[in-house]
Amino acid sequence: MKPGRRIDVAVLGAVGVVGEIVLDMLAQRGFPVRRLYPLGTGDEVGEAIAFGKETPVVLDAAAFDWRQAQLAFFVADDRA
């Protein structure tokens, strides 16, 4: 990746325990996120989550246009 380049990242399962860990690791390591797309389903949609100094809102995974992200993480907890 070119220095200074920032990328758009989608995280499906952002509200779960594993998703929170992924987001924490991205933030702590200074991963070059331009735009974060936290994705979920059901009651999770519309929930604000913490990502560094930002509080993005969880988007509906079923309606998400995956062409918007250059990198995607698909995470699940033991309920999957």
C-alpha positions in Angstrom: 0.0 0.0 0.0 1.3 3.5 -0.9 2.3 5.7 2.1 -0.5 8.0 3.0 -3.2 6.0 1.2 -6.3 5.5 3.1 -8.9 2.9 2.3 -12.6 2.2 2.9 -13.2 -0.7 5.3 -16.4 -2.7 5.9 -16.8 -4.8 9.1 -19.7 -7.3 9.0 -20.4 -8.2 12.6 -19.0 -5.0 14.0 -21.4 -5.0 17.1 -20.3 -8.4 18.4 -17.4 -9.1 20.7 -15.1 -10.2 17.9 -16.1 -7.2 15.8 -15.3 -4.8 18.6 -11.9 -6.4 18.9 -11.2 -6.0 15.2 -12.3 -2.3 15.4 -10.1 -1.8 18.5 -7.1 -3.3 16.7 -7.6 -1.2 13.6 -7.8 2.0 15.7 -4.9 1.1 18.1 -2.6 0.2 15.2 -3.5 3.4 13.2 -4.8 1.4 10.3 -5.3 3.9 7.4 -9.1 3.8 7.4 -10.7 6.6 5.2 -14.3 5.5 5.7 -15.5 2.7 8.1 -18.7 0.8 7.2 -19.8 -1.1 10.3 -22.4 -3.6 9.2 -25.0 -5.6 11.1 -28.5 -6.9 11.0 -31.8 -6.5 12.8 -31.7 -4.4 16.0 -28.0 -3.6 15.5 -28.7 -1.3 12.5 -28.6 2.3 13.5 -26.6 1.6 16.7 -23.6 4.0 17.2 -20.3 2.2 17.9 -16.9 3.4 19.0 -14.1 3.6 16.5 -11.1 5.7 17.7 -12.5 9.2 18.1 -15.5 8.5 15.8 -18.9 7.0 16.5 -20.1 5.6 13.1 -23.6 4.1 12.9 -24.1 0.4 12.0 -25.5 0.0 8.5 -27.8 -2.7 7.2 -25.6 -5.5 5.8 -28.4 -6.6 3.4 -28.6 -3.2 1.8 -24.9 -2.4 1.7 -23.2 -1.9 -1.6 -20.0 -3.9 -1.2 -18.4 -2.0 -4.1 -17.9 0.9 -1.6 -15.2 -1.0 0.4 -11.7 -2.0 -0.7 -11.3 -4.3 2.4 -13.9 -6.3 4.3 -13.7 -8.2 7.6 -16.4 -10.9 8.2 -16.5 -11.7 11.9 -18.7 -13.9 14.0 -19.0 -14.9 17.6 -20.0 -18.3 18.9 -23.7 -17.7 18.1 -23.0 -18.0 14.3 
